[in-house]
């Protein structure tokens, strides 16, 4: 996961297909709930929930390794993407992926 203008803070495996904000659920201390009902700034998810072209979309991720924003990894030459979660498959990503594998030791643990 890449925080724009900050750096990479996690690596994980997408567990299933993309879902709209209105249908995506997360586990909470009180059981499973719709993400748009419990997440910070959830009013933003409600605004366009009924419009497939403007709705927010989520994917469930199994995080292999994460770090704090203050420990984000960023180097000159890293390739980024406007999406928070993406699969690094294009040739432009090769350098970034190889460098990040050094910082995130659990990258290949379950791949």
MIVO-579843 format. One line per 3 residues: their letters; for each residue x, y negated, z negated of N, C-alpha, C. Coordinates in pm, 1 decimal, decimal comma, padded with zeros to 6 digits. Example, Ala and Ser with C-alpha at 12.3 -4.5 7.8 and 13.67 -1.06 7.14 Angstrom:
<rs>
AS	01319,0 00569,0 -00780,0 01230,0 00450,0 -00780,0 01320,0 00330,0 -00780,0  01285,0 00225,0 -00708,0 01367,0 00106,0 -00714,0 01290,0 -00003,0 -00787,0
</rs>
This chain:
<rs>
XXX	00085,0 00116,5 00000,0 00000,0 00000,0 00000,0 00089,9 -00123,2 00000,0  00054,8 -00216,9 00083,2 00132,8 -00338,6 00098,9 00049,0 -00459,3 00056,7  00101,5 -00538,0 -00033,7 00038,5 -00664,7 -00069,5 00102,9 -00770,7 00019,8
XXX	00024,4 -00835,3 00106,5 00082,4 -00934,0 00198,0 00166,1 -01039,3 00125,1  00282,0 -01069,1 00182,6 00376,7 -01168,8 00132,2 00434,4 -01133,5 -00004,7  00412,4 -01010,3 -00050,0 00466,9 -00965,3 -00178,4 00551,4 -00840,1 -00158,9
XXX	00492,7 -00736,4 -00098,3 00567,6 -00614,6 -00072,6 00484,9 -00488,8 -00095,8  00551,7 -00376,3 -00083,0 00487,1 -00246,4 -00095,9 00483,4 -00204,6 -00242,0  00365,7 -00159,0 -00287,5 00348,1 -00121,5 -00427,9 00296,2 00021,2 -00446,2
XXX	00277,0 00095,5 -00337,4 00229,9 00231,7 -00354,4 00233,4 00312,1 -00227,0  00235,5 00443,8 -00247,0 00227,6 00537,3 -00135,7 00129,4 00645,9 -00177,2  00041,6 00682,7 -00083,9 -00060,1 00781,5 -00117,1 -00110,8 00853,9 00005,2
XXX	-00204,4 00945,5 -00019,9 -00264,4 01026,2 00085,3 -00413,3 00994,1 00092,0  -00460,2 00957,5 00209,8 -00603,3 00933,1 00229,1 -00673,9 01068,2 00220,4  -00777,8 01074,3 00137,5 -00846,0 01200,3 00108,7 -00963,5 01232,7 00200,8
XXX	-01027,0 01132,3 00259,0 -01138,0 01158,3 00350,6 -01163,0 01035,5 00437,1  -01266,1 01043,4 00517,3 -01295,9 00938,0 00615,2 -01337,8 00806,8 00548,6  -01328,7 00701,4 00625,4 -01367,2 00567,8 00582,3 -01517,0 00563,1 00551,6
XXX	-01553,3 00480,8 00452,7 -01693,3 00461,9 00414,5 -01720,7 00313,3 00396,2  -01845,8 00274,4 00417,5 -01882,7 00135,3 00394,2 -01882,0 00106,8 00244,8  -01867,4 -00018,7 00209,5 -01867,1 -00059,2 00068,8 -01995,0 -00016,7 -00001,6
XXX	-02105,5 -00018,3 00069,2 -02233,9 00015,3 00006,7 -02247,3 00163,2 -00028,3  -02169,3 00250,2 00033,9 -02180,4 00393,2 00003,9 -02062,2 00449,2 -00074,9  -01952,5 00376,5 -00081,9 -01831,6 00426,6 -00148,3 -01850,3 00427,8 -00300,2
XXX	-01815,0 00538,7 -00362,3 -01826,7 00550,8 -00507,7 -01690,4 00573,2 -00571,0  -01679,5 00533,7 -00697,4 -01557,6 00556,1 -00774,8 -01596,5 00612,9 -00910,3  -01503,5 00685,4 -00970,2 -01525,8 00738,8 -01104,0 -01491,9 00632,2 -01206,5
XXX	-01582,1 00613,6 -01302,1 -01560,3 00517,5 -01410,6 -01575,7 00591,5 -01542,8  -01550,2 00523,5 -01651,9 -01568,9 00582,8 -01784,2 -01714,4 00621,4 -01807,4  -01804,5 00555,7 -01735,7 -01948,2 00584,3 -01747,6 -01999,4 00675,1 -01636,1
XXX	-01910,4 00740,9 -01564,7 -01949,7 00828,8 -01455,0 -01929,6 00763,9 -01320,1  -01974,5 00831,8 -01215,6 -01957,9 00782,9 -01079,2 -02052,9 00666,8 -01052,3  -01995,9 00559,1 -00994,5 -02075,4 00439,2 -00963,9 -02035,5 00385,7 -00827,1
XXX	-02126,1 00308,5 -00766,5 -02092,2 00244,5 -00639,6 -01981,6 00142,7 -00664,0  -01880,1 00146,6 -00581,4 -01766,1 00056,6 -00596,6 -01809,4 -00089,2 -00594,5  -01901,5 -00123,7 -00507,0 -01941,2 -00263,8 -00494,6 -02018,0 -00314,0 -00616,0
XXX	-02056,7 -00223,4 -00705,7 -02124,9 -00264,4 -00827,8 -02030,0 -00283,1 -00945,6  -01907,2 -00234,8 -00933,6 -01816,0 -00242,0 -01048,5 -01682,6 -00311,8 -01021,3  -01644,3 -00327,0 -00896,3 -01515,2 -00388,1 -00866,6 -01516,5 -00538,8 -00886,5
XXX	-01400,9 -00591,9 -00918,1 -01383,9 -00736,8 -00928,6 -01420,3 -00798,7 -00793,7  -01485,8 -00911,9 -00797,1 -01531,4 -00982,0 -00677,0 -01633,8 -00899,9 -00598,9  -01708,3 -00814,7 -00666,1 -01802,9 -00727,0 -00596,7 -01910,7 -00804,7 -00520,8
XXX	-01936,8 -00929,4 -00558,9 -02036,9 -01007,1 -00485,4 -01997,0 -01024,8 -00339,2  -01868,5 -01022,7 -00310,5 -01822,5 -01033,5 -00172,1 -01862,6 -00909,7 -00091,8  -01865,7 -00793,4 -00156,0 -01903,3 -00670,3 -00087,3 -02053,3 -00667,3 -00058,0
XXX	-02132,6 -00725,3 -00146,8 -02277,1 -00729,0 -00127,8 -02316,7 -00818,2 -00010,7  -02243,2 -00926,4 00009,3 -02279,4 -01027,3 00108,8 -02301,5 -00969,3 00247,7  -02214,3 -00880,0 00291,6 -02223,4 -00825,1 00427,6 -02247,8 -00673,8 00429,3
XXX	-02296,5 -00619,4 00320,1 -02311,4 -00474,2 00307,1 -02401,8 -00412,7 00412,9  -02500,0 -00487,6 00463,4 -02594,2 -00433,1 00560,3 -02553,0 -00457,1 00705,1  -02438,6 -00520,1 00725,0 -02391,6 -00549,0 00860,5 -02266,2 -00465,6 00888,1
XXX	-02276,8 -00360,2 00970,0 -02161,2 -00272,6 00994,5 -02039,2 -00344,1 01052,5  -02061,9 -00455,0 01122,3 -01949,3 -00529,0 01180,6 -01877,6 -00617,6 01079,8  -01944,8 -00654,3 00971,2 -01885,5 -00744,6 00872,2 -01863,5 -00680,0 00736,3
XXX	-01916,0 -00560,9 00718,1 -01903,5 -00492,1 00590,0 -01757,1 -00460,2 00559,0  -01726,5 -00454,6 00430,7 -01596,4 -00403,9 00387,5 -01602,2 -00251,3 00395,3  -01485,7 -00190,1 00418,3 -01476,9 -00044,5 00426,3 -01368,3 00004,7 00330,5
XXX	-01389,5 00124,1 00277,6 -01296,9 00182,9 00181,5 -01259,9 00325,0 00223,4  -01144,6 00370,5 00175,7 -01105,1 00510,6 00188,2 -01059,1 00559,3 00051,4  -01091,4 00683,6 00016,4 -01039,7 00738,4 -00109,2 -00893,1 00778,1 -00091,0
XXX	-00809,9 00739,7 -00186,7 -00666,3 00765,1 -00177,5 -00618,7 00839,7 -00301,5  -00537,8 00941,9 -00279,8 -00467,4 01009,1 -00389,3 -00329,4 00943,5 -00395,7  -00307,4 00864,1 -00499,8 -00181,8 00790,8 -00510,1 -00071,3 00883,4 -00558,3
XXX	00037,7 00888,9 -00481,0 00153,6 00970,1 -00517,8 00247,1 00892,7 -00609,8  00257,3 00762,7 -00583,5 00343,9 00677,2 -00665,7 00300,5 00532,3 -00648,4  00296,4 00459,6 -00756,8 00262,9 00317,3 -00753,0 00358,1 00241,1 -00843,3
XXX	00359,4 00111,4 -00826,2 00438,8 00022,7 -00911,7 00366,0 -00109,6 -00924,8  00409,0 -00190,7 -01018,0 00343,9 -00319,4 -01040,9 00375,8 -00416,8 -00927,7  00296,1 -00520,9 -00918,7 00319,4 -00624,5 -00817,7 00457,1 -00687,9 -00836,5
XXX	00501,1 -00701,5 -00961,6 00632,1 -00759,8 -00989,8 00746,3 -00669,1 -00941,6  00718,3 -00540,5 -00922,8 00819,0 -00444,8 -00876,6 00801,5 -00410,3 -00728,6  00724,2 -00490,5 -00655,7 00697,1 -00463,7 -00514,5 00826,9 -00456,5 -00434,7
XXX	00826,4 -00371,5 -00333,6 00943,4 -00352,2 -00247,4 00922,9 -00433,1 -00120,6  01019,0 -00520,8 -00091,9 01011,1 -00603,2 00027,5 01152,3 -00630,7 00075,5  01176,4 -00608,6 00201,4 01306,3 -00635,9 00262,4 01284,6 -00707,4 00394,7
XXX	01381,9 -00786,1 00435,1 01378,8 -00848,2 00567,2 01375,6 -00735,9 00670,7  01286,2 -00746,5 00767,8 01275,6 -00645,6 00872,4 01166,5 -00543,2 00849,6  01103,3 -00544,4 00731,0 00993,0 -00451,7 00706,6 00875,2 -00487,7 00795,7
XXX	00813,3 -00385,4 00849,6 00694,2 -00403,8 00931,2 00572,5 -00396,6 00841,1  00477,3 -00485,0 00860,5 00356,7 -00485,6 00779,1 00233,2 -00472,4 00864,8  00120,0 -00461,1 00798,8 -00007,6 -00447,2 00866,0 -00109,2 -00526,5 00786,7
XXX	-00204,2 -00589,2 00854,3 -00304,1 -00669,7 00784,0 -00395,2 -00585,2 00697,5  -00405,4 -00456,0 00725,8 -00487,4 -00366,8 00645,2 -00409,6 -00324,2 00521,4  -00477,5 -00310,3 00410,8 -00410,3 -00267,2 00288,5 -00362,4 -00123,7 00300,6
XXX	-00442,4 -00039,4 00364,0 -00407,9 00100,8 00380,4 -00398,3 00130,8 00529,2  -00289,4 00194,9 00569,5 -00274,9 00232,1 00709,3 -00180,1 00350,4 00719,6  -00185,2 00419,0 00831,9 -00097,7 00532,7 00856,3 00017,3 00485,1 00944,8
XXX	00138,7 00491,3 00894,1 00254,6 00438,9 00968,3 00303,6 00534,9 01075,7  00244,8 00527,3 01194,2 00281,7 00620,8 01300,2 00352,0 00556,4 01419,6  00341,8 00427,0 01437,3 00401,5 00363,8 01555,0 00552,4 00349,2 01537,1
XXX	00626,8 00340,1 01647,6 00773,0 00326,3 01638,1 00818,8 00206,0 01555,5  00739,3 00097,7 01554,2 00776,4 -00021,6 01476,3 00790,4 00010,3 01327,4  00718,2 00111,7 01282,3 00718,3 00146,5 01140,5 00840,6 00227,9 01097,8
XXX	00910,6 00287,9 01192,2 01015,5 00385,4 01159,9 01115,2 00333,9 01055,3  01171,3 00214,7 01075,9 01268,8 00157,8 00981,5 01205,3 00138,0 00844,3  01086,6 00081,9 00841,3 01018,0 00054,8 00714,3 00992,0 00185,1 00639,1
XXX	00940,0 00285,1 00707,5 00910,1 00413,5 00642,7 01036,9 00475,8 00585,0  01143,0 00478,9 00661,4 01267,7 00540,9 00613,4 01322,5 00468,3 00490,5  01314,9 00336,5 00488,3 01361,4 00259,6 00371,7 01271,0 00283,7 00250,6
XXX	01139,8 00284,4 00273,5 01046,6 00302,7 00162,2 01057,8 00441,2 00100,9  01094,2 00542,1 00179,3 01113,4 00677,1 00125,4 01222,3 00677,4 00018,2  01317,3 00588,0 00028,4 01424,9 00578,6 -00072,4 01373,6 00518,9 -00202,6
XXX	01278,3 00427,7 -00193,2 01223,0 00361,9 -00311,8 01112,5 00443,8 -00378,5  01035,4 00513,9 -00297,0 00924,1 00594,0 -00348,9 00962,0 00741,4 -00338,0  01024,0 00793,5 -00441,1 01075,6 00929,8 -00440,6 00970,7 01038,2 -00425,2
XXX	00846,3 01007,5 -00460,6 00739,8 01108,9 -00451,6 00672,2 01109,3 -00314,6  00724,2 01031,9 -00220,6 00665,5 01016,9 -00087,4 00637,6 01152,5 -00022,7  00736,0 01241,3 -00024,1 00722,7 01371,9 00042,6 00680,1 01482,4 -00051,6
XXX	00654,6 01452,0 -00176,7 00625,1 01554,7 -00274,4 00504,6 01639,5 -00238,3  00402,6 01578,7 -00180,3 00281,3 01654,0 -00151,1 00236,9 01639,1 -00006,9  00324,5 01593,8 00078,6 00287,9 01577,6 00220,3 00314,1 01704,4 00297,7
</rs>
